Amino acid sequence: MSIRPTAYEFFAGGGLAGLGLSGVDTLFANDMDAAKGRAFVANHPDVPFRLGDVWSLTSADLPGAPDMAWASSPCQDVSLAGARGGLEAGRSGAFWGFWKLIQALAVEGRAPRVVVLENVIGLLTSGQGRDFAAVCTAMVRAGYRVGALEMDAAHWLPQSRPRLFVVAVKGEAPETTTPSGPFHSPRLVAAHARLPQAVRDVWAWWSLPVPPRRNQDLAALLQPDDAVDWLEDGEAILSLAAPLHRARVQAAVASGVRTIGAAYRRVRVEGGRKVQRLEIRFDGLAGCLRTPAGGSSRQYVVVCDQGRARVRRLTGREAARLMGVSDDYVLPSSESAALKLMGDAVAVPVVRALAQGLLSPALNSRRAAA
């Protein structure tokens, strides 16, 4: 009788990483956000969950001896869209609270064979590369081989969402001798070149199968027109578009073909002054989901049909679909809370591909050796 591998899930949010880790049993999960914690418990009622700051946890709070530890640590301070405070800043510094627990487990002989850190790609360059180097160095000093992959959800879902996955393994896992696409990007290769020699000496270019061509676009995941609320000030919102983007809307309306786009309001500097602009894409992809900290960070849906362009906001359920979550997932009743939950999460098919192509072989090699 085979025994399924086990995992801890830190910074778990609503538990989307666990949904992608098929074939792995989660022994323990943690997050400090109460609303996310309620979503986790509602959708994973059988998984032990602890609400609170990771720094408040000790190894005594962690049951068993996990095969893997997953950490989707807060990304705001290393995000390309943020203030770039780096891992020394409060939120992203939570990684070190997580790593303190891994070190304690090692002392007790319970260290996981595989550790995964998921974060934004800004980790590669925050602190002039010092943050990425610090993470990788800590893993190498703990006896792991380390490597990283840049994976964009757009390979599986109609959402542009590149994310960095730093994977540390004790043992064997699929790898190549040199970087190769699509998951070893030029910016990852450049970040690797800046790493300390001790890290590069044991670095692994982890290998994943190239994903099949995505067969869905944004339109396929949207709710029917008559089931959503359209904005009365849609024309005013569209007027914020720069000339190029406005021309795209006009061309879509004139084509007579139903065309769906996604848009965000962003602040741009034009002529030395800050200007709010609506940026629209009609490539079948949504923009990267973000947390709705303000009205400008909520994504719009633009529908050009029957000689007009209409505008509405992306719904929480649509955001969940864009993260690869099925409609039976229980979302918070508040649209804002649902959007925040999904904007902070990791896309399920991305985790599944990583698990099937890399993590499961690494875990299975351990069991075979045992």
N, C-alpha and C positions, 0 to 999 in steps of 0.2 A: 504493500500500500504506500503510494507516494505521499509525501508531506508537502503542502504548499508553502512557498517562501513567505516570510512575514516582513512587515515594514512599519516604521513610524512615519507619520506625516506631520511635519511642522509648518507653521504659518499656513494652515490647511484651508482657510477660507471656507467655501461651501463644499469642499471635498472633491473638486473636479480632477485633481491628480489621481486620487484613489479610483475614480471611475475609469481612468485610462490604464491603471495598473492591474489589468485583468490577470487573474491567476495568482494574485498576491493578497494575502490577508493583512489588513491594517490592525496592528496591536494597540495603537495609541495615536491620538491626533490632538493637536493644540492650535489655538489661535487666541489673540487677545481682543478681537472685535466681537462684541456681544451679538450684533445682528448676524454676522457671518457664522458665529457659533450656533445660533438658532437654526440657520439654514443647514449647517452640517448635521446637526442632530436630527432634523426633520427628514433628511435624505439618507442618513447612515445611522439608523437608530441602534444598531448592534455594535458600533465601534466605540470604545471608550474615548471620551472627549474631555479635555481639560481646558477651561477658559482661563486665560491669564497671560501675562508677559512671560516669554520664554526664559528671561533672566531669573524668574522666580522659581523655575523648576530645578529639581535635582535628579540625579540618577535613580534615587529611591522612588520617584514618581513614575518611572518608566518600567513597564512590565516586560518580562521575558528577555530573550536575546534576539534582536531583530537581524534579519539578513540584509536589510536595506534601510537607509534613512533618507527621506525626501524632504527638502527644504525649499519652499518658494518664498524666500525672505523678502521683506518689503523693498520695493524698488524705487521709491520716490527720490531718494537722495543720490541715486546713481543714474537715473533716467536722463536721456538726452533732452527731455522736455522739462526737466526739473532744474533745481538750483545747483546740482552737481556737488553736493556736500561730501559725497563719497562715504566709504564705510566707517569713517570716524563720526559721521552724523548719527543722530539718534535712531532713526527708523531702520536704515540699512545696516547700522551697527548691530542690529539684532542678530545678524549672522554669527557674531562672536558669542552671543548667548547660546545659540544652537551648538556652536563648535565646542563650547565648554562642556556641554552634555556628552558629545561624542568622545571627548578626552576622558571624561569620567567613566564612560562605558568601557573604554579601552583598559583603564586601570583595573576594572572589575572583570575583564575577560569577556565582555559582552559587546565589543565594538562591531558594527555592521560591516559586512564584506563590501558593500556598495554604498556610496554616498552620492546623492544628486543635489546640486544647487541649481535652481532655476531663477533667472533674473533677466533684466533688460539688457540689451546689447551695450548700453552705456557703461556697464561694468568693465568692458574691455579697455576703456579709455579714461574712466574717472580717476581723479588723482594722478593724472599723467601716467596711467597704467599701474600705479602702485597698488590700487585696490585689488585688481585681478591677480597681480603677483603675490599679494599677501594671502589671498584665498588659496591659490595653488600651492604656495610654499607651506602653508599650514597642513594641507592634505598630504604633501610629500613627506613632511617630517613625521607624520603619523603612520607612515609605511604604505601609503597608497600610490599607485600609478594614476596619474591624472591626465585628462584630456578634456576637450570641450567641443561642442557642436553649436552652430547657429542654425536654428530651425524656424522657418516661417510657416505659420498656420495656413498661408495661402496655398501651400502644396496640397492641403486636404480640405480646406474650408474657404468660402468666399470672404475672407477677411485678411487684410495685410497686417500681420502680427509677428515680426521677427523677435525671437527670444533666444537667450543664451542658456545652454545647459552644460554645466561643469560636472563631469562624471569622474568619480574617484573609485578605483577598483583594487581590491587585493586578490590577485589571481588572473585568470585568463578571460579575455573578452575579444570580440571581433575588432580587428584594427587593420589599418593599412600602413605601409612604410612611409608614405608621403601624403600631404593633404590632397583631398580630392573633393569635387563638388557633389551635390549642392550644399553640403552642410559645413564645409570648411571654407568660409568666405575670405576674401582678401583682408578684411579688417581683423578676422581671427588669426590669420597667418601673420599679420603684422604685430598683433598683440603677443603671439607666441615668440616672435623674434626678440621682443623686449624683456622676456622673462629671465630670471636668474639662471645661470648655467645648471645649477643643481636641479632645477625643475625641468629644464629642457632635456637633461640626461635621462629622465624617466618618463618623459611625456609620451602619450599615446594618441595617435590620430585614429580615434574610434571610428569604426565603419558601420554605416547603416545602408540598407538597400535604398535605391532611388525610388521615391514613391510613384505610383501610377498617376496618370494625368487626372487632375480634378475634373469632375463632371457636373458640378453645381455652380451656379452663379448667385449673386445676391437676390435676384428676383425670386428664385425658387424657395427662399426661406422666409419671405415676407408674408405678413397677414393680408387678407383680402382688403381691398380699398374701402369697402363698406363697414369694416370691422375696426377701423382706426379713426382717430380724430385728426382732421386737417387744420393747419394753422391759418387763422384769418389774416395774419400779417405776412403771408408767404411772399407776396410781391416785395415787401420791404426787405425781407431776408435775402431774396434773390438779388436785390439792388446792391447788396454788399459785395457781390462777385466782381473780381477784376475783369477787364475787358475780354481777356482770353477765355475765362470761365463763363462769362455771360454769353459769349459767342457759341460756346459748346451747348448751352441750354437752348439758345435760339435755333441752332442747327438741329437739335434733337426734336424740338417742337415742329419744325418745318418738315422733318422727314416723314411725318405721318405714321411712324412706327413707335409703338410703346417702348419707351426707353427709361430705365431706372438708374439713378445715380445716388451716391452717398456724399455727404458734405459735412464739413466742420467750419466753424468760425474761428479764425486765428488772427492774431495781431501781427502785422507786418510793418516794417519801416519803409516808407516811401517818401522820397524827397526830404529826408531828415526828420520826418514825424511819424508817429505810430498811427496806423490805420487798421481798422477791423475789416477783414476780408472773409468772404465765404469762398472756400475752396472745394470744388466739386470734381468727382471722378465718375466716369461712365465706363469703366473697364470691367464691370461685373464683380468688383470687390468692394466690400465695406472698408472704411479706414480702420485703423487699429482702435479697438474699444478702449475707452478711458473711463475713469471714474467721474461722475457728474458733480465735480466740486463747484461748478457754476454753470450758468446757462450755455456759455460758449463751448463747454466741453461735452455737451450732449450732441450726439451725431444726428444729422438730418437725413431723411429720405426724400429725394426729389424725383417725382414721377412726371414725365413728359408724355402726354397722351391726349388725343382728341383736341388738338390745337391749343393746348394750354400746359403750363407747368404748375404743379401743386407741390407743396412742401409740408412735411410733418416730421415729428421726432421718431427716432427708432424706439421701439418698445422693449421692455425688459425681456419678454418672451423671445423676441427676435434676436436680442443680444445673446440669450442663452443658446439659441440655435446656431448662432455664429461662433459659439465656443464648442459646438459639437455635443450639446446637452439635449437629451430627448425631452419631449413635451410632458412626460410624467414626472420630471424633476420639479420639486416643490419650491417655487420662488417666493421671496418675501412679498407681502401684499402691497408694499409701497413700490412704485415704479423707480423712484430714486434709489431705494435700497437694492432692488433687483439689478439695476444698471451698475451700481457700485460693486456688487458681488461679482458680476461677470467681468467688469472692467479690471478688477484686480486678480482675476483667475488665470489659470493655464488651460490652453485648449486641449480638450480630451483626446482627439485623434493624434495630436502631436505626442502626448504622453504614451498613447498606445503604440505608436510606431517606434518610439524610443525603447519601450519595454520589450516589445517583440523582437526588435532587431539587435538590441545591445544588452539591456539589463537582464532579461531572462536567460540568455546564453551565459552571462557572467555568473548568475546565481546557480544555474544548473551545473556549470563546471565545478563549482564548489561542492555541490552535492555528490557529483560523480566521483570527485576526489575523495570525499569522505567515505 
